[in-house]
Amino acid sequence: MTTSPRSAEPTPTPASSGAPKVVAEGVPSALRFDPRWDDGRRPVTWLHISAPGRGVTPSARSWCACGRVLFAAGQRRALALIADHEQHRTNCQLIPTPQEGRKAA
């Protein structure tokens, strides 16, 4: 029995086991880009709302790929940020209008 530290090595698996292959040490490649399912859409804006329950302050965080990042804590401020986030989605130049996003029939 050895007590010296060893480098992590992937466990050998049979070729037909269906187990994810390892790209680098300790990094599985299970999540890979599949071009068959790419329809060209990408996330542009994100809204994260935290309302954990009674006696805890709710909060909201809004991000946009254009560089806009906002945070609000407290019920009134979080609600105002949610409304502001929706307004930004209609005005942001990075978000295509519904006409631009649809493919011709």
C-alpha positions in Angstrom: 0.0 0.0 0.0 1.4 3.3 -1.0 0.7 6.6 0.8 2.2 9.0 -1.7 -0.2 11.2 -3.7 -0.9 10.2 -7.3 -2.3 12.2 -10.2 -6.0 11.6 -11.1 -6.4 9.3 -14.0 -9.7 8.3 -15.7 -10.9 4.8 -15.1 -10.6 2.7 -18.2 -14.1 1.9 -19.6 -15.0 -0.6 -22.3 -15.2 1.0 -25.8 -19.0 0.3 -26.1 -20.0 1.4 -22.6 -21.4 4.7 -23.6 -19.5 6.5 -20.9 -18.4 10.1 -21.7 -14.8 10.4 -22.9 -12.4 12.7 -21.0 -11.1 15.8 -22.8 -8.6 16.8 -20.2 -7.8 15.4 -16.8 -11.1 15.4 -14.8 -13.1 17.2 -17.5 -15.9 15.1 -19.0 -17.1 16.0 -22.5 -20.7 15.1 -21.9 -22.0 18.6 -22.9 -20.9 19.1 -26.4 -22.3 21.5 -29.0 -24.5 19.7 -31.5 -24.9 21.6 -34.7 -28.0 19.6 -35.7 -30.0 21.4 -33.0 -28.6 24.9 -33.5 -31.3 27.3 -34.7 -29.1 30.4 -34.3 -30.8 31.7 -31.1 -28.6 32.7 -28.2 -29.5 34.1 -24.8 -29.1 37.8 -24.7 -30.8 38.9 -21.4 -31.0 37.1 -18.1 -33.2 37.9 -15.1 -32.6 36.1 -11.7 -35.2 36.6 -9.0 -34.7 35.4 -5.5 -37.7 35.5 -3.2 -36.8 32.9 -0.5 -39.8 33.4 1.8 -41.2 35.2 4.8 -38.9 37.5 6.7 -36.1 37.3 4.0 -35.4 40.2 1.6 -36.2 39.4 -2.0 -33.7 40.4 -4.7 -33.4 40.6 -8.4 -30.4 40.7 -10.8 -30.6 41.7 -14.5 -27.9 41.0 -17.1 -27.7 41.8 -20.8 -25.1 41.0 -23.4 -24.9 44.7 -24.2 -23.1 45.2 -20.8 -26.1 46.2 -18.6 -25.9 44.7 -15.2 -28.3 45.8 -12.4 -29.1 44.5 -8.9 -31.9 45.4 -6.5 -32.8 44.2 -3.0 -36.1 44.7 -1.3 -39.6 44.0 -2.6 -40.3 47.5 -4.2 -36.8 47.7 -5.8 -36.9 44.2 -7.1 -40.3 44.7 -8.6 -39.1 47.9 -10.2 -36.0 46.1 -11.6 -38.2 43.4 -13.1 -40.3 46.0 -14.9 -37.1 47.8 -16.0 -35.7 44.5 -17.3 -38.8 43.9 -19.4 -38.6 47.5 -20.8 -34.9 47.0 -21.6 -35.8 43.8 -23.6 -38.0 45.9 -25.9 -35.3 48.6 -26.4 -32.0 46.7 -26.5 -30.4 46.7 -29.9 -29.1 43.2 -29.4 -32.5 41.6 -29.3 -34.1 41.2 -32.7 -37.7 42.3 -33.2 -40.2 39.5 -33.6 -40.2 40.1 -37.4 -36.4 39.7 -37.6 -36.4 36.6 -35.5 -39.0 34.7 -37.6 -38.1 32.7 -40.7 -40.1 33.3 -43.9 -42.9 30.8 -44.4 
